[in-house]
Amino acid sequence: MAQDPDLSEYLIAPDPGAPRLTRAVEGTDHNGARTQIRVVEERPLTIYLNGQEIVTAMTIGDYPEYLALGFLRNQHMLRQDEEITRVDYDEELETVVVRTARATDYEDKLKRKTRTSGCAVGTVFGDMMEGLDQVRLPPTPVRTSWLYALSAKINRTPSLYLEAGAIHGTVLCQGDRPLVYMEDVGRHNAVDKIAGWMLSEGVGAEDKILYTTGRLTSEMVIKTAMMGIPVLASRSGFTAWGVEIAQQVGLTLIGRMKGKRFVCLSGEERLERDADPAQISDEPRRSGRKGAA
């Protein structure tokens, strides 16, 4: 996939060891003419923690180690200071086994499941609000110039979405500089890959912005807050509970971010309006990105 040289500094290229991410499929269009399009592959990935099967996720198949680590961290099954001894991926068996120095047993937690609005892995194990009462995010200022710059850069980024659609994207940013960009069939998978990358690389969260193409629902807000990221932005809209939780933990929550337009429903006092919207161009229709449902 061709990469814009101006953007390549923050793109993580498709994992060279990953299976094929898209394939061509033939069909007919609205006129009955034969046509061929690219469609995203999806495959199961089963995650184990110290020999205990945790979950099977539907995923595009790249960066399985990041996905497993991020999922376990965001499910509170890995502690912040966890000593991870090994991460083994078996492509043939479609499994990732994460091993830690600490013995773990989450049998009781796995029995308590909350089905969420998430796709691919729409399940929270144990108490959905676990640990949230202790979360108070730092009052990180957000410049509106950063938001406009990020929106423009992300829309120019070569991606599986622009190639085939049917996929979500998540970008971790610092100021107006994207650090890492992940995609998957489910927005939670994409966020978990970011969390796994941060854990593996030792990247802090306190001055970061998380951008997603997905809805700003309660579980997306909770996941971002528990990762310690103080700003969450999206092209899509909000749910009422998501807004309430964001206000509770001090998360700056920005949605419907397209071109010069956005709406902030939590943390408005942290916005530094250093850019004149009148000087910002509307998003071109040809960008091809929409707020994914």
C-alpha positions in Angstrom: 0.0 0.0 0.0 1.5 3.3 -1.0 2.2 5.7 1.8 2.3 9.5 1.7 5.9 10.4 2.7 4.6 13.2 4.9 2.6 10.8 7.0 4.9 7.7 7.0 6.7 8.8 10.2 3.7 7.8 12.3 2.2 5.0 10.3 2.8 1.4 11.5 2.9 -0.5 8.2 0.9 -3.7 7.9 2.6 -6.4 9.8 4.8 -8.2 7.2 4.2 -11.5 9.1 0.4 -11.1 9.1 -1.9 -13.0 6.9 -3.5 -11.3 3.9 -5.6 -8.3 5.1 -7.8 -7.8 2.1 -8.8 -9.8 -1.0 -10.6 -9.1 -4.3 -14.2 -10.4 -4.7 -16.2 -10.3 -7.9 -19.9 -9.5 -8.1 -22.4 -7.3 -9.9 -23.3 -3.6 -9.4 -26.7 -1.8 -9.4 -26.6 -1.9 -13.2 -26.0 -5.7 -13.3 -22.4 -5.1 -14.6 -19.6 -7.3 -13.4 -17.4 -5.6 -10.8 -14.5 -6.4 -8.5 -13.9 -4.8 -5.1 -11.5 -5.3 -2.2 -13.0 -6.7 1.0 -11.4 -6.9 4.4 -10.4 -10.3 5.7 -11.5 -11.4 9.2 -10.3 -14.4 11.2 -10.6 -15.6 14.8 -7.9 -15.1 17.3 -8.0 -16.9 20.7 -6.3 -15.2 23.6 -4.9 -17.1 26.5 -3.4 -15.8 29.7 -1.0 -18.3 31.5 -2.9 -21.3 29.9 -6.4 -20.0 30.7 -8.5 -19.3 27.6 -9.9 -15.8 27.9 -11.7 -14.9 24.6 -11.9 -15.4 20.9 -11.9 -12.2 18.9 -12.7 -11.6 15.2 -9.9 -9.6 13.8 -8.1 -8.7 10.6 -5.0 -10.7 11.9 -2.3 -8.1 12.1 -0.4 -7.3 15.3 -2.0 -10.2 17.3 0.5 -9.7 20.2 -0.5 -6.0 20.6 -4.2 -6.9 20.4 -3.8 -9.6 23.1 -1.7 -7.5 25.5 -4.1 -4.5 25.1 -7.2 -6.5 25.5 -5.9 -8.1 28.7 -4.8 -4.8 30.0 -8.1 -3.1 29.3 -10.0 -6.0 30.9 -7.9 -5.4 34.1 -6.3 -8.8 33.8 -2.8 -7.4 33.5 -1.7 -4.9 36.1 0.0 -1.7 35.2 3.4 -3.0 36.5 2.8 -6.6 35.3 5.9 -8.6 34.6 5.2 -10.2 31.2 7.6 -13.1 30.6 6.5 -14.3 27.1 4.0 -13.6 24.4 3.7 -16.4 21.9 1.6 -16.2 18.6 0.8 -19.3 16.7 -0.6 -18.4 13.2 -1.6 -22.0 12.4 -3.6 -22.4 15.6 -4.8 -18.7 15.6 -3.8 -18.2 19.2 -1.8 -15.8 21.4 -0.6 -17.0 24.8 0.5 -14.2 27.2 2.6 -15.4 30.2 3.3 -13.5 33.3 5.5 -14.0 36.3 2.4 -13.8 38.6 0.0 -16.7 38.7 -3.4 -15.7 37.4 -6.9 -17.2 37.6 -9.9 -15.3 36.3 -12.5 -18.1 36.3 -14.9 -16.1 38.5 -14.4 -12.9 36.5 -15.0 -14.7 33.2 -18.4 -15.9 34.5 -19.6 -12.3 34.8 -20.0 -10.8 31.3 -21.6 -7.6 30.0 -22.5 -7.6 26.4 -21.7 -4.1 25.1 -22.4 -2.1 21.9 -18.9 -2.9 20.7 -18.1 -5.0 17.6 -15.6 -7.8 17.3 -15.2 -8.2 21.1 -18.4 -6.6 22.5 -17.9 -8.1 26.0 -16.6 -6.8 29.3 -15.6 -9.4 31.9 -16.3 -8.7 35.5 -17.5 -5.3 36.7 -17.7 -2.8 33.8 -17.0 0.1 36.2 -14.2 -1.6 38.1 -11.6 0.9 39.2 -13.3 3.9 37.6 -14.0 5.7 40.9 -10.3 6.2 41.4 -9.7 7.7 37.9 -9.2 11.4 37.7 -7.5 12.4 34.5 -5.0 15.3 34.3 -6.5 18.6 33.0 -4.6 18.5 29.7 -5.1 21.5 27.5 -6.2 20.8 23.9 -5.5 23.3 21.1 -8.2 23.5 18.4 -5.3 23.9 15.9 -4.2 20.4 16.9 -7.7 19.0 16.2 -7.9 20.6 12.7 -4.4 19.4 11.8 -5.1 15.8 13.0 -8.4 15.6 11.2 -6.7 16.7 7.9 -3.7 14.3 8.3 -5.8 11.3 9.2 -8.1 11.8 6.3 -5.1 11.7 3.9 -3.6 8.6 5.5 -3.5 5.5 3.3 -5.6 2.9 5.1 -7.5 -0.3 4.8 -10.7 1.8 5.2 -10.0 3.7 2.1 -9.0 0.5 0.3 -11.9 -1.7 1.3 -14.2 0.0 3.9 -15.9 -2.0 6.7 -13.2 -1.2 9.2 -12.5 1.1 12.1 -9.3 3.2 12.7 -7.7 4.5 15.9 -4.8 6.9 16.2 -2.7 7.8 19.2 -1.5 11.4 19.0 0.6 13.8 21.0 -0.4 17.4 20.2 -0.9 17.5 16.5 1.5 14.6 15.8 0.1 11.1 15.3 2.2 8.5 16.9 0.6 5.2 15.8 -2.4 4.3 13.7 -4.2 0.9 14.0 -7.2 -0.5 12.2 -9.5 -3.5 12.7 -13.0 -4.7 12.0 -14.0 -3.7 15.5 -13.2 -0.3 17.1 -12.4 -2.0 20.4 -9.8 -4.2 18.7 -8.1 -1.1 17.2 -8.0 0.6 20.6 -6.7 -2.6 22.3 -3.9 -2.7 19.7 -3.0 0.8 20.6 -3.0 -0.2 24.3 -0.8 -3.2 23.6 1.6 -1.0 21.6 1.8 1.5 24.5 2.5 -1.3 27.0 5.1 -2.9 24.8 6.9 0.3 24.0 6.6 1.9 27.5 4.7 4.9 26.1 3.0 7.1 28.7 -0.6 8.3 28.4 -0.8 11.5 30.3 -0.3 13.9 27.4 -1.9 11.9 24.6 -5.1 12.2 22.4 -6.9 9.1 21.2 -8.8 9.5 18.0 -11.3 6.9 16.8 -13.7 6.5 13.9 -16.2 4.8 16.3 -19.0 6.0 18.5 -18.2 7.6 21.8 -20.1 5.0 23.9 -19.8 4.2 27.6 -17.3 1.4 27.1 -15.1 3.4 24.7 -15.0 6.2 27.3 -14.2 3.8 30.1 -11.5 2.1 28.2 -9.8 5.4 27.3 -10.1 6.6 30.9 -8.6 3.4 32.3 -5.7 3.7 29.8 -5.0 7.1 31.4 -5.5 9.1 28.2 -7.1 12.5 28.9 -8.6 13.3 25.5 -10.9 11.2 23.3 -12.0 12.5 19.9 -14.1 10.9 17.1 -15.8 11.5 13.8 -18.9 9.9 15.2 -21.4 10.9 17.9 -22.0 10.3 21.6 -24.2 8.3 24.0 -25.5 10.0 27.1 -23.8 7.6 29.5 -20.5 8.0 27.7 -20.8 11.8 28.2 -21.6 11.3 31.9 -18.7 9.1 32.6 -16.3 11.4 30.7 -17.5 14.3 32.9 -17.0 12.2 36.0 -13.4 11.3 35.3 -12.3 14.6 33.7 -12.0 13.2 30.1 -12.1 15.8 27.3 -14.7 14.3 24.9 -14.9 15.6 21.4 -17.2 14.2 18.7 -18.6 14.8 15.2 -15.1 16.0 14.2 -15.1 16.7 10.5 -13.3 19.5 8.7 -13.8 22.7 10.7 -16.6 21.3 12.8 -16.6 19.4 16.1 -18.7 19.3 19.3 -17.1 19.1 22.8 -19.5 17.7 25.5 -16.9 17.3 28.3 -13.9 19.3 29.2 -14.7 22.4 27.2 -12.8 24.5 29.6 -9.6 22.8 28.5 -10.0 23.8 24.9 -7.6 26.5 23.7 -9.2 28.1 20.7 -6.1 29.1 18.9 -7.4 28.6 15.3 -10.1 30.5 13.5 -12.7 28.0 12.1 -13.3 30.5 9.2 -9.8 29.8 8.0 -10.2 26.0 8.0 -11.4 24.3 4.9 -14.5 22.0 4.9 -13.7 18.3 4.6 -13.7 17.3 0.9 -16.3 14.7 -0.1 -13.7 12.7 -1.9 -11.9 11.9 1.4 -14.2 8.8 1.6 -14.3 8.7 5.4 -17.5 8.7 7.3 -18.3 8.4 10.9 -18.5 4.6 11.2 -21.5 3.2 13.0 
